[in-house]
Amino acid sequence: MAQAETAETLKRTPLTDAHSALGAKLVPFAGYLMPVQYPSGITAEHNAVRRHAGLFDVSHMGEFIVRGPGAVDFVNYVTTNDVGALAVGQAHYSTILNDRGTIEDDCLVYRSEDRIMMVVNASNAAKDVAHVSREIHRFDATIEDVSDETALLALQGPRAAEILQTLTDADLSQVKYYHFTVGTVAGIGGILISRTGYTGEDGFELYFPNENALTVWNAILERGDVMPAGLGARDTLRLEMGMALYGNDIDDTVTPLEANLQWLVKLKKGNFVGREALVRQKEEGIARKLSGFTTTERSFPRHGYAVYVNGERSGEVKSGTMSPSLNIPIGTAYLPAASAIPGTTFEIEIRGKRIQAIVEKMPFYKEGTHL
């Protein structure tokens, strides 16, 4: 397929033209045309988030609204974390599993007075809504996919609260980490303001209708000391924090127990999709673990590079980059449980040469400002 035809078939966020006007490099991602970086470059964008603030357009993400008396019970059944333990105005991170106990997607769950919002990865949104909808007949609830009409901006960095407070009537000092409120931002009412993010820094994610995206985007950038940031910096920031990326670190071949996401699995809450498989795996023992690593040489560990443990092929690099904050190579790989111990060494094949890697405890970057 020709490049022009591909571009025509890709979805656009309400801010695609704004990214183009800023000189962004736009690339296909999860069926969307998305900014991977701006002329400032990935490292500058990464450092802006670590030092002051960066603004991401993540409107490609999927959002589902669940309503009805059985909303909490339904979402509790199709995700692993305990939705019943959420207070109104609170959110949590979770996973969506299949009956094998492997991960269909990771997600955020927001509990409001009259609804639950699930936020999923763009590449999985259509699959996810079909997957969870198979169970909804058992509950007094409805689910609506509002992904295509919902804009999502992420303002991240140590100065995020200070900057956003000048634009909103909400008292951000009262919004704790993984909590949210609804307020006015840049004169636009009804915006869900969530103290969450994917960077390890303090920050906010703002959900609102597409038609207001340009107004809010411009208002935040005009505050100064905010740099637009693309998918490249989003990836380096999250990897420094050891945060999983669906399609790289997690997918439907691994369970949360293998992916170091056991803290998202509340076996005591009652039955949920995939529970039996996880109980069985826990009893039998977990054979492999997602592990962080660095290397002894300044080589860039890329996704897909072969991994060797005790001289034997043992999977591949799942995520890898040269850390902008730490100036060392970092990455993740699934290792046999006996080798997934900090300080243990293994090998990665890079351009035909095997180099030594050392298991490191994640997060790699330990100075983030998230609350």
Residue frames as qw, qx, qy, qz and C-alpha x, y, z in Angstrom:
[[0.000, 0.888, 0.460, 0.000, 0.00, 0.00, 0.00],
 [0.389, 0.560, -0.037, 0.731, 1.34, 3.43, -0.89],
 [0.302, -0.151, -0.499, 0.798, 2.30, 5.80, 1.90],
 [0.245, -0.101, -0.068, -0.962, -0.34, 8.38, 0.86],
 [0.641, -0.278, -0.558, -0.447, -3.04, 5.71, 0.97],
 [0.563, -0.234, -0.677, 0.412, -1.86, 4.60, 4.39],
 [0.095, -0.041, -0.300, 0.948, -2.01, 8.15, 5.73],
 [0.432, -0.189, -0.289, -0.833, -5.56, 8.49, 4.43],
 [0.693, -0.296, -0.629, -0.192, -6.71, 5.40, 6.30],
 [0.418, -0.078, -0.623, 0.656, -5.20, 6.46, 9.63],
 [0.273, -0.840, -0.468, -0.016, -7.38, 8.11, 12.26],
 [0.279, 0.468, -0.189, 0.817, -6.52, 11.60, 13.43],
 [0.287, -0.509, -0.596, 0.550, -6.87, 13.11, 16.86],
 [0.100, 0.932, 0.349, 0.017, -8.54, 16.54, 17.13],
 [0.264, -0.879, 0.218, 0.332, -5.02, 18.00, 17.40],
 [0.805, 0.137, 0.383, 0.433, -3.29, 16.43, 14.37],
 [0.389, 0.798, 0.156, 0.433, -3.25, 19.75, 12.48],
 [0.330, -0.923, 0.171, -0.100, -1.85, 21.51, 15.56],
 [0.788, -0.368, 0.384, 0.310, 0.98, 18.97, 15.73],
 [0.678, 0.454, 0.323, 0.479, 1.76, 19.53, 12.06],
 [0.094, 0.943, 0.049, 0.314, 1.82, 23.29, 12.60],
 [0.515, -0.799, 0.310, 0.022, 4.38, 22.77, 15.37],
 [0.364, 0.667, -0.641, -0.108, 6.60, 20.78, 13.02],
 [0.703, -0.294, 0.611, -0.216, 5.98, 17.39, 14.62],
 [0.220, 0.269, -0.878, -0.329, 7.13, 14.21, 12.94],
 [0.758, 0.003, 0.237, -0.608, 3.90, 12.26, 12.51],
 [0.138, 0.257, -0.945, -0.148, 3.96, 8.45, 12.35],
 [0.720, -0.232, -0.470, -0.454, 1.37, 5.66, 12.24],
 [0.047, 0.190, -0.830, 0.523, 0.65, 4.37, 15.74],
 [0.202, 0.275, 0.845, -0.413, -2.25, 2.14, 16.84],
 [0.258, 0.605, 0.712, 0.244, -4.23, 3.12, 13.75],
 [0.028, -0.957, -0.199, 0.210, -3.68, 6.85, 14.32],
 [0.537, 0.582, -0.090, 0.604, -1.37, 9.47, 12.87],
 [0.588, -0.778, -0.169, 0.145, 0.53, 10.54, 15.99],
 [0.177, 0.890, -0.357, 0.223, 3.44, 12.87, 16.84],
 [0.902, -0.106, -0.277, 0.313, 6.54, 10.85, 17.72],
 [0.512, -0.401, -0.122, 0.750, 8.60, 14.00, 18.34],
 [0.188, 0.965, 0.160, -0.088, 8.72, 17.74, 17.69],
 [0.553, 0.721, -0.238, 0.342, 11.72, 19.70, 16.30],
 [0.354, -0.779, 0.430, -0.288, 13.13, 19.98, 19.85],
 [0.497, 0.331, -0.801, 0.042, 13.79, 16.21, 19.80],
 [0.771, -0.362, -0.511, -0.113, 13.00, 13.30, 22.09],
 [0.590, -0.109, -0.489, 0.633, 15.73, 13.99, 24.64],
 [0.010, -0.197, 0.137, -0.971, 14.71, 17.63, 25.09],
 [0.606, -0.361, -0.314, -0.635, 11.06, 16.62, 25.47],
 [0.771, -0.251, -0.558, 0.174, 12.00, 13.91, 27.97],
 [0.426, -0.021, -0.401, 0.810, 14.10, 16.33, 30.01],
 [0.241, -0.348, -0.073, -0.903, 11.33, 18.94, 29.95],
 [0.737, -0.419, -0.400, -0.348, 8.99, 16.46, 31.66],
 [0.740, -0.205, -0.470, 0.434, 11.62, 15.50, 34.23],
 [0.379, -0.022, -0.237, 0.895, 12.56, 19.14, 34.99],
 [0.220, 0.122, 0.157, -0.955, 9.45, 21.28, 34.45],
 [0.611, 0.347, 0.549, -0.453, 6.52, 20.14, 32.28],
 [0.016, 0.120, -0.764, -0.634, 5.57, 18.49, 29.01],
 [0.614, 0.286, 0.288, -0.677, 2.18, 18.21, 27.29],
 [0.149, -0.059, 0.933, 0.322, 1.12, 15.04, 25.46],
 [0.664, 0.138, -0.135, -0.722, -1.82, 14.49, 23.15],
 [0.090, -0.099, 0.991, -0.029, -3.00, 10.98, 23.99],
 [0.595, 0.216, 0.147, -0.760, -6.47, 11.34, 22.51],
 [0.547, 0.231, -0.726, -0.347, -5.95, 8.05, 20.66],
 [0.054, -0.079, 0.913, -0.396, -6.61, 6.14, 23.90],
 [0.393, -0.349, -0.721, -0.451, -9.90, 4.27, 24.26],
 [0.213, -0.095, 0.539, -0.809, -12.61, 5.17, 26.78],
 [0.378, -0.354, -0.801, -0.300, -15.65, 3.09, 27.77],
 [0.330, -0.271, 0.336, -0.839, -18.46, 4.35, 30.01],
 [0.356, -0.229, -0.906, -0.012, -20.25, 1.73, 32.11],
 [0.361, -0.255, 0.182, -0.878, -23.57, 2.68, 33.72],
 [0.733, -0.259, -0.484, -0.401, -26.27, 0.99, 35.72],
 [0.702, -0.605, 0.214, -0.309, -26.78, -0.60, 39.15],
 [0.963, -0.129, 0.172, 0.165, -24.43, -3.43, 38.21],
 [0.453, 0.840, -0.253, 0.161, -21.63, -1.25, 36.83],
 [0.254, -0.720, 0.618, -0.188, -19.21, -1.83, 39.70],
 [0.802, -0.137, 0.573, -0.102, -19.84, -5.58, 39.77],
 [0.817, 0.565, 0.112, 0.036, -19.42, -5.85, 35.99],
 [0.340, 0.824, -0.402, 0.208, -16.10, -3.99, 35.83],
 [0.494, -0.572, 0.620, -0.212, -14.94, -5.90, 38.91],
 [0.894, 0.081, 0.436, -0.069, -15.62, -9.16, 37.03],
 [0.773, 0.599, 0.077, 0.197, -13.80, -8.22, 33.82],
 [0.267, 0.772, -0.417, 0.398, -10.74, -6.66, 35.51],
 [0.722, -0.020, -0.611, 0.324, -8.31, -7.93, 38.15],
 [0.126, 0.173, -0.458, 0.863, -8.13, -5.07, 40.66],
 [0.107, -0.499, -0.808, 0.295, -10.87, -4.46, 43.24],
 [0.027, -0.463, -0.318, -0.827, -13.29, -1.87, 41.82],
 [0.518, -0.684, -0.490, -0.153, -15.47, -2.21, 44.91],
 [0.611, -0.458, -0.245, 0.597, -12.65, -0.79, 47.01],
 [0.276, 0.278, 0.171, 0.904, -12.54, 2.45, 44.98],
 [0.029, 0.596, 0.459, -0.658, -14.11, 5.53, 46.51],
 [0.391, 0.834, 0.367, 0.129, -16.08, 7.88, 44.29],
 [0.082, 0.975, -0.205, -0.003, -13.47, 10.19, 42.74],
 [0.480, -0.567, 0.648, 0.171, -10.74, 7.56, 42.85],
 [0.758, 0.516, -0.327, -0.229, -9.01, 5.65, 40.04],
 [0.641, -0.472, 0.593, 0.119, -6.75, 2.63, 39.81],
 [0.315, 0.508, -0.713, -0.366, -4.60, 0.71, 37.36],
 [0.785, -0.015, 0.546, -0.291, -5.75, -2.78, 36.40],
 [0.008, 0.265, -0.835, -0.482, -5.60, -5.54, 33.81],
 [0.798, 0.225, 0.044, -0.558, -8.20, -7.18, 31.58],
 [0.263, -0.327, 0.900, 0.115, -7.63, -10.93, 31.25],
 [0.689, 0.089, -0.513, -0.505, -8.96, -13.84, 29.22],
 [0.913, -0.317, -0.004, -0.258, -9.86, -17.27, 30.62],
 [0.848, 0.211, -0.316, 0.369, -6.22, -18.38, 30.24],
 [0.557, -0.730, -0.127, 0.376, -5.23, -15.65, 32.72],
 [0.533, 0.023, 0.230, 0.814, -3.18, -13.79, 30.12],
 [0.032, -0.568, -0.203, 0.797, -3.44, -10.06, 29.50],
 [0.403, 0.680, 0.550, 0.270, -5.87, -8.76, 26.89],
 [0.198, 0.735, 0.016, 0.648, -4.97, -5.20, 27.94],
 [0.344, -0.293, -0.513, 0.730, -3.99, -2.98, 30.82],
 [0.089, -0.705, -0.454, -0.537, -6.36, -0.18, 31.76],
 [0.006, 0.083, -0.449, 0.889, -7.31, 2.59, 34.14],
 [0.271, -0.574, -0.756, -0.161, -10.63, 2.44, 36.00],
 [0.033, -0.191, 0.211, -0.958, -12.33, 5.63, 37.26],
 [0.182, -0.507, -0.836, 0.104, -15.24, 5.46, 39.69],
 [0.150, -0.242, -0.022, -0.958, -17.79, 8.28, 39.57],
 [0.434, 0.043, 0.546, -0.715, -21.11, 8.57, 41.40],
 [0.745, 0.366, 0.269, -0.488, -23.16, 7.32, 38.46],
 [0.825, 0.531, -0.182, -0.068, -20.67, 5.56, 36.18],
 [0.717, -0.419, 0.408, 0.380, -17.38, 3.75, 35.76],
 [0.511, 0.797, -0.261, -0.186, -14.91, 4.81, 33.06],
 [0.858, -0.169, 0.365, 0.320, -12.43, 2.32, 31.66],
 [0.265, 0.868, -0.323, -0.268, -9.46, 3.71, 29.73],
 [0.897, -0.012, 0.399, 0.189, -7.68, 1.25, 27.43],
 [0.339, -0.387, 0.515, 0.686, -4.95, 1.24, 24.80],
 [0.463, 0.529, -0.154, -0.694, -5.90, 2.57, 21.39],
 [0.299, 0.324, -0.825, -0.353, -4.70, -0.51, 19.53],
 [0.090, -0.122, -0.977, 0.151, -6.93, -2.72, 21.69],
 [0.337, 0.100, 0.302, -0.886, -10.05, -0.56, 22.07],
 [0.689, 0.106, -0.349, -0.627, -12.28, -2.38, 19.57],
 [0.581, 0.065, -0.808, 0.068, -11.06, -5.78, 20.77],
 [0.082, 0.026, -0.708, 0.701, -11.48, -4.80, 24.43],
 [0.491, 0.044, 0.185, -0.850, -15.04, -3.56, 24.17],
 [0.759, 0.082, -0.500, -0.410, -16.03, -6.75, 22.34],
 [0.473, 0.121, -0.817, 0.307, -14.17, -8.90, 24.87],
 [0.047, 0.037, 0.660, -0.748, -15.71, -7.40, 28.02],
 [0.545, 0.047, -0.071, -0.834, -19.16, -7.00, 26.43],
 [0.571, 0.004, -0.793, -0.213, -19.46, -10.78, 26.25],
 [0.322, -0.179, -0.803, 0.468, -19.97, -10.77, 30.02],
 [0.145, -0.090, 0.187, -0.967, -22.30, -7.79, 30.40],
 [0.580, -0.276, -0.525, -0.558, -25.53, -9.80, 29.98],
 [0.597, -0.269, -0.703, 0.278, -24.89, -11.18, 33.46],
 [0.269, -0.301, -0.384, 0.830, -25.07, -7.72, 35.03],
 [0.117, 0.868, 0.478, -0.063, -27.54, -4.85, 35.24],
 [0.281, -0.659, 0.215, 0.664, -25.26, -2.53, 33.29],
 [0.662, 0.726, 0.173, 0.071, -24.59, -0.98, 29.90],
 [0.564, -0.404, 0.290, 0.660, -21.28, -0.14, 28.20],
 [0.452, 0.877, 0.158, -0.040, -20.68, 2.67, 25.70],
 [0.700, -0.021, 0.191, 0.687, -17.52, 3.19, 23.68],
 [0.082, 0.972, 0.164, -0.145, -16.87, 6.96, 23.67],
 [0.680, -0.265, 0.275, 0.626, -13.29, 6.75, 22.38],
 [0.434, 0.412, 0.432, 0.675, -13.87, 8.61, 19.12],
 [0.063, -0.854, -0.259, -0.447, -15.45, 11.65, 20.75],
 [0.620, -0.768, -0.048, 0.149, -13.10, 11.94, 23.74],
 [0.425, 0.733, -0.352, 0.398, -9.92, 14.03, 23.81],
 [0.812, -0.539, -0.093, 0.205, -7.21, 13.25, 26.34],
 [0.327, 0.782, -0.333, 0.412, -4.26, 15.49, 27.23],
 [0.823, -0.405, -0.245, 0.315, -1.50, 14.62, 29.71],
 [0.079, 0.875, -0.265, 0.397, 0.33, 17.48, 31.42],
 [0.918, -0.272, -0.190, 0.217, 3.30, 15.91, 33.20],
 [0.515, 0.441, -0.300, 0.671, 6.22, 17.22, 35.22],
 [0.401, -0.280, -0.558, 0.670, 7.22, 18.80, 38.55],
 [0.063, 0.167, 0.098, -0.979, 5.53, 22.09, 37.59],
 [0.144, -0.335, -0.799, -0.478, 2.34, 20.52, 36.22],
 [0.235, -0.668, -0.668, 0.229, 0.16, 21.41, 39.22],
 [0.191, -0.533, -0.080, 0.820, 1.47, 24.98, 39.36],
 [0.016, 0.078, -0.539, -0.838, 0.82, 25.49, 35.64],
 [0.202, -0.413, -0.815, -0.352, -2.61, 23.84, 35.53],
 [0.208, -0.580, -0.609, 0.499, -3.80, 25.63, 38.67],
 [0.015, -0.363, 0.070, 0.929, -3.63, 28.97, 36.80],
 [0.272, 0.020, -0.618, -0.738, -6.14, 27.60, 34.27],
 [0.446, -0.331, -0.809, -0.192, -8.67, 25.79, 36.45],
 [0.453, -0.567, 0.094, -0.681, -11.23, 26.50, 39.16],
 [0.907, -0.263, -0.330, -0.003, -10.49, 23.12, 40.77],
 [0.355, -0.807, 0.449, -0.143, -8.31, 23.11, 43.89],
 [0.774, 0.372, -0.512, 0.011, -5.58, 20.78, 42.67],
 [0.003, 0.466, -0.739, 0.486, -4.04, 20.56, 46.13],
 [0.666, -0.098, 0.490, -0.554, -7.11, 18.53, 47.10],
 [0.895, 0.329, -0.174, -0.247, -6.69, 16.05, 44.21],
 [0.584, -0.529, 0.611, 0.074, -4.48, 13.24, 45.47],
 [0.109, 0.389, -0.829, -0.386, -2.48, 10.83, 43.30],
 [0.137, -0.160, -0.945, -0.251, -4.86, 8.45, 41.49],
 [0.134, 0.613, 0.634, -0.451, -7.86, 10.63, 42.34],
 [0.174, 0.296, 0.483, 0.805, -9.84, 12.94, 40.10],
 [0.151, 0.556, 0.455, -0.680, -12.33, 15.77, 40.07],
 [0.355, 0.600, 0.568, 0.437, -14.48, 17.53, 37.48],
 [0.174, -0.724, -0.160, 0.648, -13.92, 21.22, 36.82],
 [0.463, 0.881, 0.090, -0.044, -13.31, 24.02, 34.36],
 [0.622, -0.315, 0.334, 0.634, -10.02, 24.30, 32.46],
 [0.192, -0.075, 0.420, 0.884, -9.30, 27.24, 30.14],
 [0.407, 0.165, 0.027, -0.898, -12.94, 28.25, 30.36],
 [0.597, 0.012, -0.680, -0.425, -14.20, 24.79, 29.31],
 [0.588, -0.344, 0.456, -0.574, -16.46, 23.17, 31.90],
 [0.946, 0.007, 0.118, -0.302, -17.05, 19.52, 32.71],
 [0.549, 0.563, -0.611, 0.088, -13.44, 18.39, 32.27],
 [0.920, -0.381, -0.077, 0.047, -12.37, 15.30, 34.20],
 [0.155, 0.810, -0.492, 0.279, -9.08, 16.25, 35.87],
 [0.967, -0.225, -0.114, 0.024, -7.15, 13.17, 36.97],
 [0.182, -0.824, 0.537, -0.017, -3.88, 13.16, 38.91],
 [0.907, -0.006, 0.407, 0.108, -2.40, 10.27, 36.96],
 [0.339, 0.815, -0.394, -0.259, 0.23, 9.72, 34.30],
 [0.978, 0.166, 0.048, 0.116, 2.71, 7.44, 32.58],
 [0.448, 0.755, -0.278, 0.390, 5.97, 9.27, 33.29],
 [0.692, -0.217, -0.465, 0.508, 6.86, 8.93, 36.99],
 [0.137, 0.127, -0.173, 0.967, 6.38, 12.64, 37.48],
 [0.209, 0.492, 0.558, -0.634, 3.52, 14.55, 39.08],
 [0.082, 0.054, -0.546, -0.832, 0.91, 15.36, 36.49],
 [0.510, 0.347, 0.469, -0.632, -2.65, 15.38, 35.29],
 [0.123, 0.159, 0.830, 0.519, -4.69, 13.75, 32.56],
 [0.328, 0.335, 0.207, -0.859, -7.63, 15.72, 31.22],
 [0.194, 0.294, 0.895, 0.274, -10.65, 14.06, 29.57],
 [0.278, 0.552, 0.249, -0.746, -13.19, 16.14, 27.63],
 [0.697, 0.586, 0.406, -0.077, -15.06, 16.34, 24.27],
 [0.674, 0.172, 0.351, 0.627, -13.00, 16.60, 21.07],
 [0.233, 0.828, 0.299, 0.414, -14.39, 20.00, 20.10],
 [0.331, -0.941, 0.064, -0.038, -12.58, 21.66, 23.00],
 [0.896, -0.124, 0.059, 0.422, -9.19, 20.06, 22.39],
 [0.514, 0.499, 0.029, 0.697, -7.49, 22.93, 20.58],
 [0.259, -0.842, -0.006, -0.473, -8.67, 25.51, 23.15],
 [0.785, -0.609, 0.115, 0.013, -7.27, 23.52, 26.08],
 [0.857, 0.106, 0.095, 0.496, -4.07, 22.50, 24.25],
 [0.350, 0.649, 0.017, 0.675, -3.24, 26.08, 23.29],
 [0.416, -0.836, 0.022, -0.357, -4.11, 27.48, 26.72],
 [0.860, -0.458, 0.107, 0.198, -1.69, 25.11, 28.44],
 [0.748, 0.227, 0.111, 0.614, 1.16, 25.66, 25.98],
 [0.141, 0.784, 0.069, 0.600, 0.72, 29.44, 26.27],
 [0.621, -0.782, -0.053, 0.002, 1.45, 29.29, 30.01],
 [0.241, 0.794, -0.525, 0.190, 5.15, 28.94, 29.20],
 [0.199, -0.475, 0.826, -0.231, 7.67, 26.38, 30.50],
 [0.789, 0.145, 0.546, -0.241, 5.57, 23.65, 28.89],
 [0.074, 0.436, -0.722, -0.531, 7.01, 21.71, 25.96],
 [0.872, 0.196, -0.056, -0.446, 4.84, 19.64, 23.60],
 [0.268, -0.434, 0.860, 0.030, 6.03, 16.05, 23.82],
 [0.706, 0.247, -0.439, -0.499, 5.48, 13.07, 21.55],
 [0.971, -0.134, -0.092, -0.176, 5.37, 9.30, 21.72],
 [0.680, 0.396, -0.469, 0.401, 9.16, 8.98, 21.72],
 [0.019, -0.447, 0.528, -0.722, 9.56, 10.82, 25.03],
 [0.779, -0.284, 0.097, -0.550, 6.48, 9.07, 26.43],
 [0.948, 0.078, -0.307, 0.021, 8.25, 5.76, 25.79],
 [0.506, 0.363, -0.528, 0.577, 11.60, 6.71, 27.34],
 [0.307, -0.455, 0.352, -0.758, 9.89, 8.25, 30.37],
 [0.876, -0.232, 0.025, -0.423, 7.71, 5.22, 31.08],
 [0.886, 0.171, -0.394, 0.176, 10.58, 2.77, 30.55],
 [0.214, 0.470, -0.540, 0.664, 12.79, 4.60, 33.04],
 [0.517, -0.320, 0.385, -0.694, 9.97, 4.00, 35.55],
 [0.081, -0.077, 0.993, -0.026, 9.61, 0.32, 34.62],
 [0.573, 0.328, 0.357, -0.661, 6.02, 0.90, 33.45],
 [0.514, 0.126, 0.817, 0.232, 4.71, -1.77, 31.10],
 [0.355, 0.406, -0.291, -0.790, 3.81, -1.06, 27.47],
 [0.785, 0.244, 0.519, -0.233, 1.19, -3.30, 25.89],
 [0.763, 0.643, -0.056, -0.028, 2.57, -5.01, 22.81],
 [0.351, 0.663, -0.591, 0.298, 6.10, -4.87, 24.20],
 [0.064, -0.357, 0.787, -0.499, 6.30, -5.86, 27.88],
 [0.441, 0.159, 0.768, -0.436, 2.83, -7.36, 28.18],
 [0.468, 0.151, -0.512, -0.704, 0.41, -9.05, 25.79],
 [0.851, -0.125, 0.043, -0.508, -1.95, -12.02, 25.63],
 [0.797, 0.205, -0.554, 0.123, 0.90, -14.52, 26.05],
 [0.329, 0.173, -0.643, 0.669, 1.78, -13.46, 29.61],
 [0.448, -0.686, -0.572, -0.027, -0.05, -13.26, 32.92],
 [0.168, -0.902, 0.106, -0.383, 0.07, -10.40, 35.44],
 [0.809, -0.551, 0.182, 0.093, 2.00, -12.70, 37.80],
 [0.811, 0.133, 0.203, 0.533, 4.77, -13.11, 35.22],
 [0.328, 0.686, 0.154, 0.631, 4.74, -9.39, 34.35],
 [0.323, -0.069, -0.462, 0.823, 5.35, -8.16, 37.93],
 [0.326, -0.307, -0.153, -0.881, 1.76, -6.91, 38.04],
 [0.415, -0.294, -0.852, 0.126, 0.64, -9.24, 40.83],
 [0.058, -0.246, -0.458, 0.852, -0.24, -6.14, 42.87],
 [0.401, 0.068, -0.240, -0.881, -3.12, -5.58, 40.43],
 [0.563, -0.118, -0.767, -0.282, -4.57, -9.01, 41.10],
 [0.391, -0.287, 0.507, -0.713, -7.01, -9.19, 44.03],
 [0.367, -0.028, -0.913, -0.174, -7.76, -12.90, 44.33],
 [0.061, -0.262, -0.803, 0.532, -9.76, -12.36, 47.54],
 [0.301, 0.164, 0.028, -0.939, -12.33, -10.05, 45.93],
 [0.724, 0.315, 0.484, -0.377, -14.28, -12.97, 44.44],
 [0.709, 0.241, 0.580, 0.322, -14.54, -14.42, 40.97],
 [0.248, 0.797, -0.162, -0.526, -13.29, -12.60, 37.87],
 [0.845, 0.527, -0.085, -0.044, -12.27, -13.53, 34.33],
 [0.558, 0.584, -0.514, 0.289, -8.95, -15.41, 34.44],
 [0.476, -0.658, 0.425, -0.401, -8.95, -15.99, 38.20],
 [0.968, -0.135, 0.201, -0.070, -8.84, -19.79, 38.06],
 [0.794, 0.485, -0.150, 0.334, -5.85, -19.74, 35.71],
 [0.087, 0.750, -0.402, 0.518, -3.95, -17.36, 38.01],
 [0.722, -0.499, 0.357, -0.319, -4.69, -19.44, 41.11],
 [0.985, 0.115, 0.083, 0.098, -3.40, -22.49, 39.25],
 [0.581, 0.635, -0.252, 0.442, -0.25, -20.69, 38.11],
 [0.250, -0.745, 0.403, -0.470, 0.42, -19.41, 41.61],
 [0.880, -0.320, 0.303, -0.177, 0.13, -22.95, 43.01],
 [0.934, 0.268, 0.064, 0.225, 2.37, -24.46, 40.33],
 [0.538, -0.510, 0.178, 0.647, 4.98, -21.70, 40.54],
 [0.396, 0.892, 0.014, -0.216, 5.85, -18.85, 38.22],
 [0.880, 0.074, 0.229, 0.409, 8.50, -19.96, 35.73],
 [0.478, 0.323, 0.152, 0.803, 9.49, -16.58, 34.29],
 [0.185, -0.795, -0.344, 0.464, 9.49, -12.96, 35.33],
 [0.376, 0.838, 0.103, 0.381, 9.66, -9.64, 33.51],
 [0.673, -0.487, -0.063, 0.553, 13.01, -8.19, 34.53],
 [0.178, 0.977, -0.104, -0.056, 14.76, -4.87, 34.11],
 [0.848, -0.107, 0.143, 0.499, 18.36, -4.79, 32.95],
 [0.130, 0.921, -0.263, -0.255, 21.25, -2.58, 31.96],
 [0.918, 0.319, -0.056, 0.228, 24.29, -3.57, 29.90],
 [0.662, -0.523, 0.134, 0.520, 28.03, -3.38, 30.46],
 [0.382, 0.044, 0.413, 0.826, 28.54, -1.69, 27.07],
 [0.230, 0.484, 0.165, -0.828, 26.93, 1.45, 25.71],
 [0.035, -0.085, -0.824, -0.560, 24.90, -0.47, 23.16],
 [0.501, -0.002, 0.040, -0.865, 21.26, 0.31, 22.43],
 [0.193, 0.090, 0.974, -0.081, 19.14, -2.74, 23.45],
 [0.422, 0.077, -0.284, -0.858, 16.23, -2.82, 21.00],
 [0.768, 0.080, 0.392, -0.501, 12.93, -4.68, 21.10],
 [0.907, 0.370, -0.080, -0.186, 13.36, -8.14, 19.58],
 [0.260, 0.653, -0.698, 0.139, 17.07, -8.63, 20.25],
 [0.839, -0.097, -0.534, -0.031, 17.84, -12.22, 21.31],
 [0.435, -0.688, 0.432, -0.389, 18.42, -12.98, 25.01],
 [0.750, 0.163, -0.633, 0.101, 20.64, -15.81, 26.24],
 [0.587, -0.644, 0.333, -0.361, 20.70, -17.24, 29.77],
 [0.669, -0.386, 0.632, 0.066, 23.54, -19.62, 30.64],
 [0.143, -0.318, 0.755, 0.555, 24.37, -19.78, 26.94],
 [0.202, 0.382, 0.886, 0.170, 20.86, -20.88, 25.90],
 [0.117, -0.317, -0.346, -0.876, 18.38, -18.78, 23.93],
 [0.141, -0.458, -0.761, 0.437, 15.79, -17.42, 26.35],
 [0.128, 0.849, 0.480, -0.179, 13.39, -15.07, 24.64],
 [0.423, 0.501, 0.200, 0.728, 14.06, -11.51, 23.54],
 [0.123, -0.138, -0.262, 0.947, 14.33, -7.92, 24.66],
 [0.075, 0.693, 0.717, -0.021, 10.83, -6.53, 25.21],
 [0.074, 0.988, 0.112, 0.080, 11.66, -2.83, 25.63],
 [0.727, -0.225, 0.030, 0.649, 14.96, -1.02, 25.36],
 [0.225, 0.934, 0.083, 0.266, 16.45, 2.47, 25.12],
 [0.500, 0.159, -0.337, 0.782, 19.35, 4.65, 26.13],
 [0.299, -0.759, -0.528, 0.238, 18.01, 6.34, 29.25],
 [0.233, 0.749, 0.047, 0.618, 18.10, 10.14, 28.78],
 [0.475, -0.829, 0.070, -0.286, 18.01, 10.73, 32.55],
 [0.805, -0.501, 0.300, 0.105, 20.62, 8.16, 33.56],
 [0.333, 0.767, -0.504, -0.216, 22.70, 8.00, 30.37],
 [0.280, -0.283, 0.917, 0.025, 22.88, 4.20, 30.45],
 [0.445, -0.027, -0.728, -0.521, 21.23, 1.45, 28.37],
 [0.425, -0.018, 0.689, -0.587, 18.05, 0.10, 30.00],
 [0.515, 0.054, -0.627, -0.582, 15.55, -2.52, 28.97],
 [0.701, -0.152, 0.495, -0.491, 13.23, -5.36, 29.93],
 [0.497, 0.233, -0.786, -0.285, 13.13, -9.07, 29.16],
 [0.883, -0.306, 0.045, -0.352, 11.39, -12.17, 30.49],
 [0.230, 0.519, -0.802, 0.186, 13.92, -14.33, 32.31],
 [0.676, -0.229, -0.701, 0.022, 13.64, -17.70, 34.07],
 [0.521, -0.811, -0.136, -0.229, 12.57, -17.03, 37.67],
 [0.828, -0.388, -0.022, 0.404, 15.93, -18.23, 39.02],
 [0.548, 0.168, 0.147, 0.807, 17.73, -15.63, 36.87],
 [0.046, -0.768, -0.314, -0.556, 15.32, -12.75, 37.54],
 [0.611, -0.678, -0.237, 0.333, 17.28, -11.55, 40.55],
 [0.121, 0.979, -0.152, 0.053, 19.06, -8.16, 40.68],
 [0.314, -0.719, 0.606, 0.131, 22.77, -8.58, 40.01],
 [0.780, 0.090, 0.606, 0.127, 22.35, -11.73, 37.92],
 [0.072, 0.557, -0.480, -0.674, 23.99, -11.58, 34.49],
 [0.734, 0.381, 0.561, 0.025, 22.83, -12.83, 31.08],
 [0.315, -0.208, 0.489, 0.786, 23.59, -11.96, 27.45],
 [0.498, 0.723, 0.285, -0.385, 21.94, -9.98, 24.66],
 [0.612, 0.129, 0.513, 0.589, 22.88, -10.37, 21.03],
 [0.177, 0.881, 0.096, -0.429, 23.40, -6.96, 19.42],
 [0.484, 0.775, -0.332, -0.235, 24.51, -6.87, 15.77],
 [0.857, 0.289, -0.424, 0.053, 25.90, -10.40, 15.93],
 [0.328, 0.356, -0.653, 0.583, 27.80, -9.88, 19.18],
 [0.618, -0.587, -0.523, -0.030, 26.69, -11.09, 22.60],
 [0.108, 0.519, -0.365, 0.765, 27.13, -8.49, 25.32],
 [0.311, -0.233, -0.809, 0.441, 26.66, -8.84, 29.05],
 [0.350, -0.582, -0.206, -0.705, 23.47, -7.58, 30.68],
 [0.180, 0.011, -0.759, 0.625, 22.82, -7.23, 34.40],
 [0.302, -0.639, -0.678, -0.199, 19.40, -7.61, 36.05],
 [0.079, 0.165, -0.285, 0.941, 18.38, -4.34, 37.71],
 [0.001, -0.544, -0.754, 0.369, 15.50, -3.65, 40.07],
 [0.039, 0.493, 0.399, 0.772, 12.91, -1.34, 38.53],
 [0.464, 0.880, 0.102, 0.020, 12.21, 1.53, 38.41],
 [0.722, 0.232, -0.040, 0.650, 15.54, 2.50, 36.89],
 [0.092, 0.483, -0.072, 0.868, 14.88, 6.19, 37.60],
 [0.457, -0.461, -0.705, 0.286, 14.13, 6.79, 41.26],
 [0.190, -0.238, -0.236, 0.923, 13.77, 10.57, 41.52],
 [0.086, -0.478, -0.603, -0.633, 10.34, 11.12, 39.97],
 [0.130, -0.109, 0.337, -0.926, 7.90, 13.56, 41.58],
 [0.532, -0.342, -0.601, -0.489, 4.73, 11.46, 41.35],
 [0.370, -0.469, 0.385, -0.704, 2.83, 11.69, 44.61]]
